[in-house]
Amino acid sequence: MRLNMILLLVVVICALGLVTSQHRARKLFQGLEGEQEKARQLEVEYGQLQLEMSTWATHPRIEKIARDRLRMVMPGAAPRAPLAAARPLARKDGR
Amino acid sequence: MVVRRRPQRAHRFTESPVLQLALQGWRSRTVGLLLMGAFLALVARGFYLQVINNDFLQEKGDSRYRRDIEVSASRGKIMDRHGDMLAVSTPMKSIWAIPGDARTMDAPQKKQLAALLEVGVRELDGKIAADKTFAFIKRQVPPETAERIALAKFPGIHQEKEYRRYYPTGEMTAHIVGFTGVDDKGLEGVELAFQNSLLGHPGNRTVIRDRRGSIVEDVGSIKPPQDGKDVHLAMDSKIQYLAYSQLKNAVESNKAKAGGAIVIDARTGEILALANWPTYNPNNRQNLSGAQLRNRAITDTFEPGSVMKPFTAALALEKGKVRFDTVINCAPGRLTIGSATIADAHPHGALTVAQVIQKSSNIGTVKIALGFPPQELWEMFDSVGFGQAPNLGFPGEVNGRLRPWKSWRPIEQATMSYGHGIAVSLVQLARAYTVFARDGELVPLSLTRLEGTPVHGVPVFSPHTAREVRAMLEMAVQPEGTAPKARVPGYRVGGKTGTAYKVEGGVYAKKYVASFVGLAPISDPRLVVAVMIDEPSAGAHYGGDVAGPVFSQIMGGALRTIGVAPDAPLQVAAATPAKERM
């Protein structure tokens, strides 16, 4: 009689333990799921930002700004020389 | 005072007089049997549901909490050699309706939806009036708009995830990158050529959802989605822009019909730039014409003209028929073969082989070429890749036209030596010139970036021949040559002009294709640039005047972009002021 009562208690405790652990597992899983969703969204946003960046950085736009707003011009041939040959003459690359 | 109200003695339960009644035995047995029968029926039903027919219930149960969901995969990106984006997919939503349900919307709701989607109310009405169970209202709607539509909870309006492809570089790279259709399938260019690796494979998973719709558990097997692989092209978007803008300028200022330009890295065979004009904007493909879509540099052939002469000269040098300075008499500027007469644009006297190339003498080239049996000439053309597709894996590559040598007549052999009666594409021409840039080796071309592996070509000419031809090509851009305008300040360059008549309806029309193919720096060639301008009609039509300056701009800019040290003596650079545009 006594033993039965003890076993019943053990069974009830185990059952409750199973329920709580299942609940916790689901909670954690939801958390993971949420984070993964967030990661996906961030990836999407990263793609959109990359797209935006490359749209702003297209070469025609850069050239237009350089010429019109910053009033930059290509140097003629004369001031362009290899670095080793003529150091003071600024940069080798005119662009 | 104690009142004794009921003086009777209490009965014990078992002694209840009711129970003392004698019952008939069959009644209790009948009830017992009935109960037992009902119990057995329940057990049998339970057994039937749980064991025999449990699939049905299992399915019903699953349908309440189990869901199969598709996990979408995105299409790979296309990037240039430095990782600049050329084609990117971003998620969009398509808005669709169950027309029957959607018709229950009231007027203000319809108006609101139409405003959100930027369509007319009438158009919306037309779409949901259809007698169907499914109708797209609008595709490729930005996610923010879709979010607001979802919040408004219109009846019968649903959403589906899809992708839209963006091309930030637009028309500049349109021909090489190509484009996709609405279903994310490549239709043109690299998008089509690399469809298999770019394509993503959606995965799927089976999950349990709770009452609130959130996923609580994965059950069954999970197939992870596979995103498409990114493709790194060999293209350098800076050089591509340079080629594109210079070509565009040249086509417009020469009032030409079309044009093409290619830049090849001679060391690896990578295509650094490939531009065509006219072009189109892949982000907005309405009103597209076939002319805009054509990737001329790869899919169109033309009779190249004089740019073929160096190959004839190289063959003669290789076979030992002539030397660099063998003198050939080109007077009086006309030569009759059979019934046809070949003429030079400007009559020359006696020229060395090198001068024949420098001054682009048809007579000189023909005299060199007629010293060979047709088969040898054909074999040389074949071995530098004419008459066969360049194997880029690009859609629409053409073979060009190189007729079998057995059917050649002498006049054909003569004209072929200076590039008529043979048709090639610009990409074949550029590739063929890599033999001069690489000491006689022909390399396979590559659209994609190669990872530092040294490329081995097929030897066609000896290094000595290649060096001599390079010297001739350099002479052609000197003031005495045909293309002084092709010079690049600071670098030693070499190249050959081509001015060919176009064939129209089987006869040569008075329309031209001006071309220039060259390489630089001569001391250690790094790049091959080929330019073709179709039907220049603003006065100038010679390759040296039309295509030469374009070559100079593209080559100069490209050499500086990849950081090749100038190899020309400094005073040469200083003496030629360049009116250069970026």
Interface residues (C-beta under 8 A of the other chain):
Chain A: A25 R26 F29 Q30 E33 V44 G47 Q48 Q50 L51 M53 S54 T55 A57 T58 H59 P60 E63 A66 M74 G76 A77 A78 R80 A81 P82 A85 A86 K92 D93 G94 R95
Chain B: S74 D84 M85 V88 S89 T90 P91 Y166 P168 T169 G170 M172 D210 S214 I215 V216 E217 D218 S237 K238 Y241 S245 P489 G490 G557 R560 T561 G563 A565 P566 L570 A573 A574 T576 P577 A578 K579 E580 R581 M582
